[in-house]
Structure formats: C-alpha cells, structure tokens
Amino acid sequence: MAALSLFFKAEQIFVTGTSRYSQQQVLQASGIRQGGNLFLLNKHQAAASITEQLPYVESVRIRRQLPNALHIEITECAHPLALEQDGAVWLLNGSGKLIDKLQPGQGESYPLVTGLALTSPQLNWLAVPDNTDKWDTLRQLWQQLLSKDMAGSVQSIDLEDPSRITLRYLDRFDVVLKKDDDFDYRNITFVVCATMRRWPCGAAIMRFTRVCAIGGGRRNIRPKSISRCRRDMIYFSVSFCHRR
C-alpha cells in the first residue's frame, strides 16, 4: 500500500460532458485533488458527491488511465420538465429530482407540466407528487420521449384530465393520449408519424406505412380507431402488426 501511494498519481484530470459547470466546480464537488493516488480514490463516493452537489448532473463515470490520468465523464440533464407552483418554477430531471428553482417567466423554454402539484418541494430532492398515478404516467411518458429524442420538441404536458393527457408537440400539434394507451416506443413513434403529415383539414394522415428500427425490423401501422376533431388536434388508438 505504501508503494502504491508513491506511484500512479492523478497528475492529469480530464472532465468531459459538462457545459453548465466548470472543471473546477466538478473537482471541488468530487473531493478529488490533482496529484492524489489513483488507486486510493473512492470512485463511487466521488461520483455520488458530484451528483449531490451539482443538481444538473444526472450521472457520473470515473475511470483511471494509467499511469497518471483520471477521466470524469459527466452526463447533464438536457431536457428538464418545468412545473409552476407557489410563485416559483421548479425544474425536474428524468428521474424526478428537482434540479433548479426559477422565477415565474424564466422557465418558458422548458416543457410545462400542468395538472400536477408537488408536496413541499426542495431543491436537489426527489419530487413528492400529490397524485402518484399522474406522476407515474408522466415519468413513463417522459422517459419514452427522451429515449426517442423527442423531448426537445415538446412544449407542454397537460395532466388535468387523467383520462386524456394532452401533449403539445412541435408548438403546433395537440396530441391527446388516452389513459389506457401504452406509452411504449411503438406508440411514441406513431405520434411522430401522425404529427408529421396532415390532411388539409388538419387531422393526422394515418396512411404512414414504413416505420424503421422498431422491435428489430420494419412494421406497418394499422389504425384501429381514429376520430377527426378540431384543427391540429389528434386523437388516436392504434395497433401494430408485422408487414406481410
């Protein structure tokens, strides 16, 4: 152990993936110091300390590069949700942690969630919702949108009516999802297809037949039921089948 302390020192430390925090802020939060021993470093403790002190950090990976380098790879929250309550705008990451508290009017660039309230919100803590069913629905839907790189095109999510979740998409379409819809990658992909093409009257075109990279192959989308309504409003309930 004494021999290890003489060698393998972290003479070079590289921090990547962060745009909100400086390298100095990350190192200070981690407790890692330049020149410290690579093998005596507790990577898990350092990573936990970073995520605890820097709210926008979602995950941290620390790896050694012998003989004298350390890499800290940061993943930041790129698409937080906004929820306005009691004169403040709270930002939440995909895990439900409250990562920032803004003044009213400062959260306009983030998707606004309505129809849900938080109990005693505290910065850098997991949110405690007043309705667990709505909360579970919101998290499931948002995780699927994040996984399909669609979160950046969402302006709002309305949970006022739990039987009809209204998603404002591309700042142009109101997509209404029924509570019994399965918010998996197939239905989310269908939302994209439906919102990218419209009838002249504004309802979605349902004749989109080619969807790639779903379940390992191409499939057709067959509408099970659809009703037209006002312009730019989409109601859908669809089934999926393999191409024949």
C-alpha positions in Angstrom: 0.0 0.0 0.0 2.9 2.4 0.8 4.4 1.7 -2.6 1.1 2.5 -4.3 1.0 5.9 -2.7 4.3 6.8 -4.3 3.2 5.9 -7.9 0.0 6.2 -10.0 -0.8 9.8 -9.1 -3.5 11.7 -10.8 -1.3 14.3 -12.5 -3.8 14.8 -15.3 -7.6 15.1 -14.7 -10.0 15.4 -17.6 -13.6 16.5 -17.2 -15.9 16.0 -20.2 -19.7 16.2 -20.9 -20.4 19.3 -18.8 -21.5 22.7 -20.2 -23.1 24.1 -17.1 -20.3 23.5 -14.6 -16.6 24.2 -14.9 -13.9 21.6 -14.3 -13.0 23.4 -11.0 -16.6 23.1 -9.8 -16.7 19.4 -10.7 -13.4 18.7 -8.9 -14.4 20.7 -5.9 -17.7 18.8 -5.6 -15.9 15.4 -6.1 -13.2 16.0 -3.5 -10.6 14.8 -6.0 -7.4 16.6 -5.9 -4.7 16.7 -8.5 -1.8 14.5 -7.5 -3.9 12.2 -5.5 -3.4 8.5 -5.8 -5.4 6.8 -8.5 -6.0 3.5 -6.6 -6.8 5.1 -3.2 -9.6 7.1 -4.8 -13.1 6.0 -3.9 -14.8 6.5 -7.3 -18.3 5.7 -6.2 -18.1 8.2 -3.3 -16.7 10.9 -5.6 -19.4 10.3 -8.2 -22.2 10.4 -5.6 -20.8 13.7 -4.2 -20.8 15.3 -7.7 -24.5 14.4 -8.3 -25.4 15.6 -4.8 -23.8 19.0 -5.1 -24.4 19.7 -8.8 -28.1 19.3 -9.4 -28.0 19.3 -13.2 -25.6 16.3 -13.3 -27.6 13.1 -13.9 -24.8 10.6 -14.0 -21.0 10.4 -13.5 -18.4 7.9 -14.7 -14.9 8.0 -13.4 -12.2 5.9 -14.9 -8.4 5.6 -14.4 -5.9 5.8 -17.2 -2.6 4.5 -16.0 -0.1 5.6 -15.2 -1.2 9.2 -14.2 -4.5 10.3 -15.6 -8.1 10.3 -14.4 -11.2 10.9 -16.6 -14.5 12.2 -15.2 -17.3 11.8 -17.7 -20.5 13.8 -16.9 -24.0 13.4 -18.2 -26.1 16.5 -17.6 -29.9 16.9 -17.8 -30.5 18.2 -21.3 -34.3 18.3 -21.2 -35.8 19.1 -17.8 -39.5 19.5 -17.2 -41.0 22.6 -15.6 -43.7 22.8 -13.0 -45.0 26.2 -11.7 -46.2 26.3 -8.1 -46.4 28.8 -5.3 -44.8 31.6 -7.3 -41.8 29.5 -8.5 -40.9 27.4 -11.4 -39.4 24.0 -10.5 -37.3 22.1 -13.0 -37.3 18.3 -12.8 -35.0 15.8 -14.5 -36.0 12.4 -15.9 -35.6 10.8 -12.5 -37.9 13.2 -10.8 -35.2 15.2 -8.9 -35.7 18.9 -8.5 -32.7 20.4 -10.1 -33.5 24.1 -10.2 -35.9 26.8 -8.9 -36.6 29.7 -11.2 -38.7 32.9 -11.1 -42.0 32.9 -13.0 -41.3 33.6 -16.6 -37.8 32.1 -16.6 -38.9 28.6 -17.5 -40.6 29.3 -20.8 -38.0 27.3 -22.7 -38.9 24.1 -20.8 -41.9 21.9 -21.3 -44.5 23.0 -18.8 -46.4 20.3 -16.8 -49.9 21.3 -15.6 -52.5 19.3 -13.6 -49.9 18.1 -11.1 -48.7 19.6 -7.8 -45.7 18.8 -5.5 -45.7 18.4 -1.8 -43.1 20.6 0.0 -40.7 20.7 -2.9 -37.0 21.1 -2.1 -34.1 21.7 -4.4 -31.9 18.6 -5.2 -34.5 16.3 -3.6 -36.8 13.8 -5.4 -40.2 15.4 -6.1 -43.1 14.2 -4.0 -46.3 14.5 -6.1 -49.8 14.9 -4.8 -51.1 12.3 -7.2 -49.0 9.2 -7.7 -51.0 7.9 -10.7 -50.4 11.1 -12.6 -46.8 11.1 -11.6 -46.2 7.6 -12.8 -47.9 8.4 -16.1 -45.8 11.5 -16.5 -42.5 9.7 -15.8 -43.3 6.8 -18.1 -44.3 9.2 -21.0 -41.3 11.4 -20.5 -38.8 8.6 -20.4 -40.1 7.3 -23.7 -39.9 10.8 -25.2 -36.3 11.1 -24.0 -35.4 7.7 -25.4 -36.7 8.6 -28.8 -35.0 12.1 -28.8 -38.4 13.7 -29.0 -38.3 15.6 -25.7 -36.8 18.7 -27.2 -39.9 19.1 -29.4 -42.4 19.1 -26.5 -43.8 22.4 -25.2 -46.2 21.2 -22.6 -47.9 18.2 -21.0 -51.4 18.7 -19.5 -52.4 16.2 -16.9 -55.6 18.0 -15.7 -57.8 15.2 -17.0 -56.1 11.9 -16.2 -58.1 10.1 -18.8 -56.8 12.4 -21.6 -53.2 13.5 -21.5 -52.6 16.4 -23.9 -49.1 16.8 -25.3 -48.1 20.0 -27.1 -45.7 18.9 -29.9 -43.6 21.0 -32.3 -45.5 24.0 -30.9 -48.2 23.2 -33.5 -50.0 19.9 -32.6 -52.0 18.9 -29.6 -51.7 15.2 -29.3 -54.3 13.6 -26.9 -53.2 10.3 -25.4 -55.8 8.1 -23.7 -55.0 6.9 -20.3 -55.2 3.2 -21.4 -52.7 3.8 -24.2 -49.4 2.0 -23.8 -46.7 4.7 -23.9 -44.1 2.4 -25.3 -41.7 3.2 -28.2 -44.2 2.0 -30.7 -47.0 4.4 -29.8 -44.5 7.2 -29.3 -43.1 6.6 -32.8 -46.7 6.7 -34.1 -47.1 10.1 -32.6 -44.2 11.3 -34.7 -45.6 9.8 -37.8 -49.1 11.2 -37.2 -47.9 14.7 -36.5 -45.5 15.0 -39.5 -48.3 14.6 -42.0 -51.8 16.0 -42.0 -55.0 16.1 -44.0 -55.8 19.6 -45.4 -58.3 20.0 -42.6 -55.6 19.4 -40.0 -56.2 15.8 -38.9 -53.4 13.3 -39.0 -52.7 11.1 -42.0 -53.0 7.5 -40.9 -51.5 6.0 -44.1 -47.9 6.0 -42.9 -46.7 2.5 -43.6 -42.9 2.4 -43.1 -41.5 2.6 -39.6 -37.9 1.6 -39.2 -36.0 0.2 -36.3 -39.0 -0.8 -34.2 -38.5 -4.1 -32.5 -35.6 -5.0 -34.8 -37.5 -4.6 -38.1 -40.0 -2.7 -40.2 -43.6 -2.8 -39.4 -46.8 -1.4 -40.7 -49.1 0.8 -38.7 -52.7 -0.1 -38.9 -55.2 2.3 -37.4 -57.6 0.7 -35.0 -59.7 3.7 -34.5 -59.4 7.4 -35.1 -61.8 10.4 -34.9 -61.3 13.7 -36.5 -61.7 16.8 -34.4 -60.6 20.4 -34.4 -57.6 21.5 -36.4 -54.2 20.3 -35.1 -55.8 18.0 -32.5 -55.0 14.3 -32.8 -56.8 11.5 -31.1 -55.5 8.1 -31.7 -55.7 4.5 -30.6 -53.6 2.2 -32.8 -52.5 -1.4 -33.2 -49.2 -2.6 -34.7 -48.5 -5.6 -36.8 -45.6 -7.0 -38.8 -45.5 -6.3 -42.5 -46.9 -9.2 -44.5 
